Amino acid sequence: MNSARVVIDPAFRIGEADRRLFGSFVEHMGRCVYGGIFEPGHPTADALGLRGDVLELTRELGVSVVRYPGGNFVSGYRWEDGTGPVGDRPRRLDLAWKTVETNRFGLDEFMVWTRAAGVEPMLAVNLGTRGVQEALDLLEYANHPGGTHLSDLRRKHGAEQPYGVRLWCLGNELDGPWQVGHKTAEEYGRLAAETARAMKMIDPGISLVACGSSNRAMPTFGSWEATVLEHAYEHVDFISAHTYYDPSDGDRASILASAVDMDAFIDEVVATADHVGAKLHNRKKLKVSFDEWNVWYQSRLQHDLDRRGWVEAPALIEDDYTDTDAVVVGDLLITLLRHADRVGVACQAQLANVIAPIRTETGGRAWRQSIFHPFALTARHARGTVLRTEPVTPSHETAKYGSVPTLSTVAVHDEETDALAVFAVNRGEDPLSVEFDLRAFPQHRALEHLTLDGPPRRLENAGRTTVQLAGASWNLLRSS
């Protein structure tokens, strides 16, 4: 049997496990909104139409922040369409996903939903077909207390108190030729800087996310971030990163090693941002907002789009996830935690139905997919300080990434409660014997070993604890 060794020590600090790392994403795409979180007439729906069963699963999932309303959708969206009396709202063509948008669900409903779900809202402004003024209007409507046209309009619509949204995205994936309002880095960088400067005149306490690259394989990757940040560095707090991993786009060994790519992506974005900061003599350190990530069978998307005309909320990329996909999701979460010093926000895309941990039937049940479980367990137990682990591990070959470490690990220690959680993924197909050196935690005499496919097992910690990790498995060791 292959073997590995990991030392866990409270002195090896990376940073705090920010709750914003456990974010999700709700876009007007497919059945994420209509039939997902919102379905008037559903047996569990409230008077507004919010599905109670999906709310319950969202809370169980441990989601902390939710990005809205897109995604590609936001680049052609008029936020005003989703406010006011529902019967007066216009129906529009959505160019992003070739659908008819009814606007029965909009900003005001989303804000009610976030309070019910216990999550922080993260709003995106349209910098595709719109610009500075429309972003300012939305911010005034959402955050200004009252006494102006737009803040009083919000109050007229039933929200007496301001929404107080702290996180804002300056557009979405505007580096992508598929995006409505696609721009060059120079065009977007200037627009992002102008919008950011003006938005902070209204509300200096907000945090702003500039669009980074849509994925690491973009031909403009690196140069896009550098150009955008040369314009906007002073005015923004985060640079975004997006990535999806397609199990149908390679061998199983490669998909199991997807986190290797995410790890490099984060390192390269951070290096580019720090280079620009040094060039501008700016001591501020930008963080990464990894506000779209997941496993996604992307090869199915075009078929879904081509097979129909302009309709309302069609079923779109409702992928059925496997146990392997769940292991990959767990490893991607490990990678985000390992970068807790520089990744400040992360949003798994999306929450319901569309490549989602939660699936629903219209008028019927809601259920958890396989990828629900590593997310929920990580969100529940990764609290406190993230500790660096440097596994002594074998490696194995993959077609896409070459030689990769077989074992992926991270640890989180909560100093207040003294709880310890160690997350580990065996990326290889064969079982792996791992010795965890826990001599720095002598008080933890008993450990619980959780996996995705079996009951918890109790382990005794005598300073060094050996655990057998099944092939292609996600694992959690926690003090008990």
C-alpha positions as CSV (number, residue, x, y, z in Angstrom):
1,M,0.0,0.0,0.0
2,N,1.2,3.5,-0.8
3,S,1.9,5.7,2.2
4,A,2.2,9.4,3.1
5,R,2.9,11.5,6.2
6,V,1.5,14.9,7.3
7,V,2.5,17.1,10.3
8,I,-0.2,19.2,11.8
9,D,1.0,22.1,14.0
10,P,-0.8,25.2,15.3
11,A,2.3,27.3,14.5
12,F,1.9,26.7,10.8
13,R,-0.7,29.4,10.2
14,I,-2.1,30.6,6.9
15,G,-5.0,32.8,7.8
16,E,-8.5,32.8,9.1
17,A,-11.1,30.6,7.4
18,D,-13.3,33.4,6.3
19,R,-17.0,32.4,6.3
20,R,-17.3,34.1,2.8
21,L,-15.3,31.2,1.4
22,F,-18.5,29.1,1.6
23,G,-20.5,31.2,-0.8
24,S,-22.9,30.2,-3.5
25,F,-24.4,31.7,-6.6
26,V,-28.0,32.4,-7.8
27,E,-28.3,33.4,-11.4
28,H,-31.4,33.9,-13.6
29,M,-30.4,30.8,-15.6
30,G,-32.4,27.7,-16.2
31,R,-34.4,26.7,-13.1
32,C,-32.1,28.2,-10.5
33,V,-34.6,30.9,-9.6
34,Y,-37.9,29.9,-11.1
35,G,-38.6,26.4,-9.9
36,G,-35.5,26.5,-7.7
37,I,-35.5,29.0,-4.9
38,F,-38.8,30.6,-6.1
39,E,-42.0,28.8,-6.9
40,P,-45.3,30.4,-6.0
41,G,-47.9,27.7,-5.3
42,H,-45.4,25.1,-4.2
43,P,-46.6,23.2,-1.1
44,T,-43.6,24.6,0.9
45,A,-43.7,28.1,-0.5
46,D,-44.4,31.2,1.6
47,A,-46.7,34.1,0.6
48,L,-43.9,35.6,-1.5
49,G,-43.3,32.3,-3.4
50,L,-40.0,31.3,-1.7
51,R,-39.6,27.5,-1.5
52,G,-39.3,26.5,2.1
53,D,-37.6,23.1,1.4
54,V,-34.9,24.8,-0.6
55,L,-34.4,27.4,2.1
56,E,-34.0,24.6,4.6
57,L,-31.4,22.8,2.5
58,T,-29.5,26.1,1.9
59,R,-29.2,26.6,5.6
60,E,-28.1,23.0,6.0
61,L,-25.5,23.4,3.2
62,G,-23.9,26.2,5.3
63,V,-23.9,28.8,2.6
64,S,-22.6,32.2,3.9
65,V,-22.8,34.6,0.9
66,V,-24.8,34.4,-2.3
67,R,-23.9,36.2,-5.6
68,Y,-26.8,37.6,-7.6
69,P,-28.2,38.0,-10.4
70,G,-25.4,36.8,-12.6
71,G,-23.3,35.6,-14.2
72,N,-23.7,36.2,-17.9
73,F,-27.3,37.2,-17.2
74,V,-26.3,40.5,-15.5
75,S,-24.5,41.9,-18.6
76,G,-27.9,42.6,-20.2
77,Y,-30.0,43.0,-17.1
78,R,-32.0,46.1,-16.1
79,W,-32.3,45.9,-12.4
80,E,-35.3,48.2,-12.2
81,D,-37.4,45.5,-14.1
82,G,-37.3,43.3,-11.0
83,T,-38.7,45.9,-8.6
84,G,-42.2,47.3,-7.9
85,P,-45.6,45.6,-8.3
86,V,-45.1,42.2,-10.0
87,G,-48.0,42.7,-12.4
88,D,-46.3,45.8,-13.8
89,R,-42.9,44.2,-14.5
90,P,-41.9,43.8,-18.1
91,R,-41.0,40.6,-19.9
92,R,-37.6,40.7,-21.6
93,L,-35.5,38.6,-23.8
94,D,-32.4,37.4,-22.0
95,L,-29.6,37.1,-24.6
96,A,-27.2,35.3,-22.2
97,W,-29.3,32.1,-22.0
98,K,-31.8,32.6,-24.8
99,T,-34.8,32.7,-22.5
100,V,-37.7,35.0,-21.7
101,E,-37.2,36.7,-18.4
102,T,-40.6,37.4,-16.6
103,N,-39.0,39.5,-13.8
104,R,-41.4,38.0,-11.3
105,F,-38.4,37.6,-9.0
106,G,-36.0,40.5,-8.6
107,L,-33.9,42.5,-6.2
108,D,-36.5,43.0,-3.5
109,E,-37.5,39.3,-3.5
110,F,-33.8,38.3,-3.4
111,M,-33.2,40.4,-0.4
112,V,-36.1,38.9,1.5
113,W,-34.8,35.4,0.5
114,T,-31.2,36.2,1.8
115,R,-32.7,37.2,5.2
116,A,-34.7,34.0,5.3
117,A,-31.7,31.9,4.3
118,G,-29.3,33.7,6.7
119,V,-26.8,34.6,4.0
120,E,-25.0,37.7,3.0
121,P,-26.0,39.2,-0.4
122,M,-23.3,39.9,-3.1
123,L,-24.7,42.0,-5.9
124,A,-23.4,42.3,-9.5
125,V,-23.9,45.5,-11.5
126,N,-24.3,45.5,-15.3
127,L,-21.2,46.9,-17.0
128,G,-22.0,45.1,-20.2
129,T,-24.8,47.1,-21.7
130,R,-24.9,49.8,-19.0
131,G,-22.4,51.9,-17.0
132,V,-21.6,54.2,-14.1
133,Q,-25.0,55.9,-13.7
134,E,-27.0,52.6,-13.6
135,A,-24.6,51.2,-11.0
136,L,-25.0,54.3,-8.9
137,D,-28.8,54.1,-9.2
138,L,-28.8,50.5,-8.0
139,L,-26.5,51.3,-5.1
140,E,-28.7,54.3,-4.1
141,Y,-31.9,52.1,-4.2
142,A,-30.3,49.4,-2.2
143,N,-28.2,51.2,0.4
144,H,-29.3,54.8,0.9
145,P,-31.5,55.2,4.0
146,G,-34.1,57.6,2.4
147,G,-34.9,61.1,1.3
148,T,-34.0,60.6,-2.3
149,H,-36.0,59.4,-5.3
150,L,-34.5,55.9,-5.5
151,S,-34.2,55.2,-1.8
152,D,-37.8,56.4,-1.3
153,L,-38.8,54.2,-4.2
154,R,-37.4,51.2,-2.3
155,R,-39.4,52.2,0.8
156,K,-42.5,52.5,-1.3
157,H,-41.9,49.0,-2.5
158,G,-42.0,47.8,1.1
159,A,-38.4,47.9,2.3
160,E,-38.3,50.7,4.9
161,Q,-34.7,50.0,5.9
162,P,-31.7,50.0,3.5
163,Y,-30.4,46.7,2.4
164,G,-26.9,47.5,3.4
165,V,-25.2,45.4,0.7
166,R,-21.4,45.3,1.4
167,L,-20.1,43.2,-1.5
168,W,-20.5,44.3,-5.2
169,C,-19.2,42.8,-8.4
170,L,-18.2,45.3,-11.2
171,G,-19.7,43.3,-14.0
172,N,-19.1,39.7,-15.0
173,E,-16.6,37.9,-17.3
174,L,-16.2,40.9,-19.6
175,D,-13.1,39.4,-21.0
176,G,-15.2,36.7,-22.7
177,P,-16.3,37.2,-26.3
178,W,-19.6,35.4,-25.4
179,Q,-20.5,38.2,-23.0
180,V,-23.0,40.8,-23.9
181,G,-21.0,44.0,-23.9
182,H,-17.6,42.2,-24.1
183,K,-14.8,44.7,-23.7
184,T,-11.0,44.9,-24.0
185,A,-9.0,45.0,-20.8
186,E,-8.3,48.7,-21.4
187,E,-12.0,49.5,-21.9
188,Y,-13.1,47.5,-19.0
189,G,-10.3,48.7,-16.7
190,R,-11.3,52.3,-17.2
191,L,-15.0,51.6,-16.8
192,A,-14.4,49.6,-13.6
193,A,-12.3,52.3,-12.1
194,E,-14.8,55.0,-12.9
195,T,-17.7,53.0,-11.5
196,A,-15.8,52.0,-8.4
197,R,-14.7,55.5,-7.6
198,A,-18.3,56.8,-8.0
199,M,-19.9,54.0,-6.0
200,K,-17.6,54.6,-3.1
201,M,-18.6,58.3,-3.1
202,I,-22.1,57.1,-2.2
203,D,-21.1,54.3,0.2
204,P,-17.4,54.3,1.2
205,G,-17.9,51.1,3.3
206,I,-18.6,48.8,0.4
207,S,-16.1,46.2,-1.1
208,L,-15.8,46.0,-4.8
209,V,-14.7,43.1,-7.1
210,A,-13.1,43.8,-10.4
211,C,-13.6,41.2,-13.2
212,G,-10.6,38.9,-13.6
213,S,-10.3,36.2,-16.2
214,S,-13.1,33.9,-17.0
215,N,-10.7,31.0,-16.7
216,R,-7.0,30.3,-16.7
217,A,-7.1,29.1,-20.3
218,M,-8.2,32.4,-21.7
219,P,-5.7,33.8,-24.2
220,T,-5.7,37.1,-22.4
221,F,-5.2,35.6,-18.9
222,G,-2.6,37.5,-16.9
223,S,-2.4,40.4,-19.3
224,W,-6.1,41.1,-18.6
225,E,-5.6,41.2,-14.9
226,A,-2.5,43.4,-15.2
227,T,-4.2,46.0,-17.5
228,V,-7.5,46.1,-15.5
229,L,-5.7,46.6,-12.2
230,E,-3.4,49.3,-13.5
231,H,-6.6,51.3,-13.9
232,A,-8.6,50.0,-10.9
233,Y,-6.2,48.8,-8.2
234,E,-6.6,51.9,-6.0
235,H,-10.4,51.6,-6.1
236,V,-11.2,47.9,-5.7
237,D,-10.7,45.3,-3.0
238,F,-10.9,42.0,-4.9
239,I,-10.1,40.6,-8.4
240,S,-12.3,37.7,-9.5
241,A,-11.4,34.3,-10.8
242,H,-13.8,31.7,-12.4
243,T,-13.2,28.1,-13.3
244,Y,-15.1,24.9,-14.0
245,Y,-13.8,21.4,-14.4
246,D,-15.5,19.1,-17.0
247,P,-15.3,15.3,-16.2
248,S,-16.1,14.6,-19.8
249,D,-13.1,16.5,-21.0
250,G,-10.3,14.0,-20.1
251,D,-9.4,11.0,-18.1
252,R,-10.5,10.2,-14.5
253,A,-7.0,10.8,-13.1
254,S,-7.1,14.3,-14.5
255,I,-10.5,15.3,-13.2
256,L,-9.5,14.0,-9.7
257,A,-6.5,16.3,-9.9
258,S,-8.5,19.5,-10.9
259,A,-7.5,21.3,-7.7
260,V,-3.9,21.4,-9.0
261,D,-5.1,23.8,-11.7
262,M,-7.1,25.9,-9.3
263,D,-4.1,26.1,-7.0
264,A,-1.9,27.4,-9.9
265,F,-4.7,29.8,-11.0
266,I,-4.8,31.4,-7.6
267,D,-1.1,31.7,-7.3
268,E,-0.8,33.4,-10.7
269,V,-3.6,35.9,-10.1
270,V,-2.1,36.8,-6.7
271,A,1.3,37.3,-8.3
272,T,-0.1,39.5,-11.0
273,A,-2.0,41.6,-8.5
274,D,1.0,42.0,-6.3
275,H,3.2,43.0,-9.3
276,V,0.7,45.8,-10.2
277,G,0.6,46.9,-6.6
278,A,4.4,47.1,-6.5
279,K,4.4,49.0,-9.8
280,L,1.9,51.5,-8.4
281,H,3.7,51.8,-5.1
282,N,0.5,50.8,-3.4
283,R,0.8,48.8,-0.2
284,K,-2.7,47.4,-0.2
285,K,-2.9,43.7,-0.9
286,L,-5.9,42.7,-3.1
287,K,-7.7,39.5,-2.4
288,V,-9.1,37.0,-4.9
289,S,-12.9,36.6,-5.2
290,F,-13.2,33.1,-6.6
291,D,-16.9,33.7,-7.3
292,E,-17.6,31.0,-9.8
293,W,-16.3,27.5,-9.4
294,N,-17.6,23.9,-9.7
295,V,-17.6,20.6,-11.6
296,W,-19.6,21.2,-14.8
297,Y,-20.3,18.8,-17.8
298,Q,-19.9,21.8,-20.1
299,S,-20.1,19.8,-23.3
300,R,-23.8,19.4,-22.8
301,L,-24.6,23.2,-22.7
302,Q,-24.8,24.0,-26.4
303,H,-27.2,21.1,-27.0
304,D,-29.4,22.5,-24.3
305,L,-29.4,25.9,-25.8
306,D,-29.9,24.8,-29.4
307,R,-32.8,22.5,-28.9
308,R,-35.4,25.1,-28.1
309,G,-36.6,28.7,-28.8
310,W,-37.3,31.6,-26.5
311,V,-39.1,30.1,-23.4
312,E,-39.3,30.8,-19.7
313,A,-37.0,29.1,-17.3
314,P,-36.2,25.9,-19.2
315,A,-34.3,23.0,-17.6
316,L,-30.7,23.9,-18.3
317,I,-27.5,21.9,-17.4
318,E,-29.1,20.1,-14.6
319,D,-26.1,17.8,-14.2
320,D,-26.4,14.6,-12.1
321,Y,-23.3,14.4,-10.0
322,T,-21.3,11.3,-9.1
323,D,-19.2,10.3,-6.1
324,T,-16.1,11.2,-8.1
325,D,-17.5,14.7,-8.6
326,A,-18.0,15.1,-4.9
327,V,-14.4,14.2,-4.2
328,V,-13.3,16.8,-6.7
329,V,-15.5,19.4,-5.1
330,G,-14.1,18.5,-1.7
331,D,-10.5,19.0,-3.0
332,L,-11.4,22.3,-4.6
333,L,-12.6,23.5,-1.1
334,I,-9.3,22.3,0.4
335,T,-7.5,24.4,-2.2
336,L,-9.5,27.5,-1.4
337,L,-8.8,27.0,2.3
338,R,-5.1,26.6,1.6
339,H,-5.2,30.1,0.1
340,A,-7.2,31.6,3.0
341,D,-4.6,34.4,3.3
342,R,-5.4,35.7,-0.2
343,V,-8.8,34.3,-1.2
344,G,-11.5,36.3,0.6
345,V,-14.7,35.2,-1.2
346,A,-15.6,32.0,-3.0
347,C,-19.0,31.1,-4.6
348,Q,-19.8,27.6,-5.9
349,A,-22.0,28.0,-9.0
350,Q,-24.9,27.5,-8.7
351,L,-27.2,26.8,-5.7
352,A,-30.3,25.1,-7.2
353,N,-30.8,22.9,-10.2
354,V,-28.1,24.5,-12.5
355,I,-24.9,22.5,-11.9
356,A,-26.0,22.6,-8.3
357,P,-25.8,20.7,-4.9
358,I,-29.6,21.1,-4.6
359,R,-32.1,19.8,-7.1
360,T,-35.8,20.2,-7.2
361,E,-38.9,19.0,-9.0
362,T,-41.5,21.6,-10.0
363,G,-44.3,21.2,-7.5
364,G,-42.5,18.3,-5.9
365,R,-39.5,17.4,-3.8
366,A,-36.0,18.9,-3.3
367,W,-33.0,16.8,-2.6
368,R,-29.2,16.8,-2.0
369,Q,-26.8,15.8,-4.8
370,S,-23.5,14.1,-4.0
371,I,-21.5,17.4,-4.1
372,F,-23.8,18.8,-1.3
373,H,-22.1,16.7,1.3
374,P,-18.4,17.7,1.2
375,F,-19.5,21.4,0.9
376,A,-21.8,21.1,4.0
377,L,-19.2,19.3,6.1
378,T,-16.4,21.6,5.2
379,A,-18.5,24.7,5.9
380,R,-19.6,23.2,9.2
381,H,-16.1,22.2,10.5
382,A,-13.7,24.6,8.8
383,R,-13.9,27.3,11.5
384,G,-10.9,29.1,13.0
385,T,-7.3,29.3,11.7
386,V,-6.2,27.5,8.6
387,L,-3.0,25.6,9.2
388,R,-0.5,24.9,6.5
389,T,0.2,21.2,5.8
390,E,3.1,19.9,3.7
391,P,2.3,16.2,3.0
392,V,5.2,13.9,2.2
393,T,3.2,12.1,-0.4
394,P,3.7,9.9,-3.5
395,S,2.7,11.3,-6.8
396,H,1.1,9.9,-9.9
397,E,0.7,10.8,-13.6
398,T,-2.3,12.5,-15.3
399,A,-2.8,13.2,-18.9
400,K,-3.8,16.9,-18.3
401,Y,-1.6,18.0,-15.4
402,G,1.4,15.6,-15.6
403,S,2.7,14.4,-12.2
404,V,0.5,15.4,-9.3
405,P,0.6,14.9,-5.5
406,T,-1.6,11.9,-4.6
407,L,-2.5,13.4,-1.2
408,S,-4.2,16.8,-0.8
409,T,-4.7,18.1,2.8
410,V,-5.4,21.2,4.9
411,A,-6.2,21.6,8.6
412,V,-8.3,24.2,10.5
413,H,-8.0,24.8,14.3
414,D,-10.6,26.8,16.2
415,E,-8.6,28.3,19.2
416,E,-11.8,29.3,21.0
417,T,-13.3,25.8,21.1
418,D,-10.0,23.9,20.5
419,A,-11.8,22.0,17.7
420,L,-9.5,20.6,15.0
421,A,-10.5,19.5,11.5
422,V,-8.2,17.9,9.0
423,F,-9.5,17.6,5.4
424,A,-7.8,15.1,3.1
425,V,-8.3,13.8,-0.4
426,N,-6.7,10.7,-1.9
427,R,-6.6,11.6,-5.6
428,G,-5.2,8.2,-6.6
429,E,-7.1,5.1,-7.4
430,D,-5.3,2.9,-4.8
431,P,-5.7,3.0,-1.0
432,L,-3.3,5.3,0.8
433,S,-2.0,4.9,4.3
434,V,-1.4,8.3,5.9
435,E,0.3,9.0,9.2
436,F,-0.9,12.2,10.8
437,D,1.6,13.6,13.2
438,L,-0.6,15.3,15.9
439,R,2.0,15.6,18.6
440,A,1.3,19.4,18.8
441,F,-2.3,18.5,19.8
442,P,-1.8,16.1,22.7
443,Q,-5.1,17.1,24.2
444,H,-7.0,15.5,21.3
445,R,-7.0,11.9,22.3
446,A,-9.9,10.8,20.1
447,L,-10.6,11.5,16.5
448,E,-13.6,10.9,14.3
449,H,-12.9,9.8,10.7
450,L,-15.7,10.8,8.3
451,T,-16.0,9.8,4.6
452,L,-18.7,10.3,1.9
453,D,-19.6,6.6,1.7
454,G,-19.6,5.1,5.2
455,P,-20.3,5.6,8.9
456,P,-17.9,7.6,11.1
457,R,-15.0,5.7,12.6
458,R,-13.4,6.4,15.9
459,L,-9.6,6.7,16.1
460,E,-7.3,7.0,19.0
461,N,-4.6,9.7,18.8
462,A,-1.3,8.7,20.5
463,G,0.6,11.5,18.9
464,R,0.9,9.8,15.6
465,T,-2.3,8.4,14.0
466,T,-2.3,6.2,10.9
467,V,-5.5,6.4,8.7
468,Q,-6.3,4.3,5.7
469,L,-7.8,6.5,2.9
470,A,-9.7,4.6,0.2
471,G,-8.8,5.3,-3.4
472,A,-10.4,8.5,-4.9
473,S,-11.8,9.5,-1.6
474,W,-12.6,12.7,0.5
475,N,-12.0,12.4,4.2
476,L,-12.4,14.5,7.4
477,L,-10.7,13.9,10.7
478,R,-12.1,15.9,13.5
479,S,-11.5,16.0,17.2
480,S,-14.3,14.5,19.2
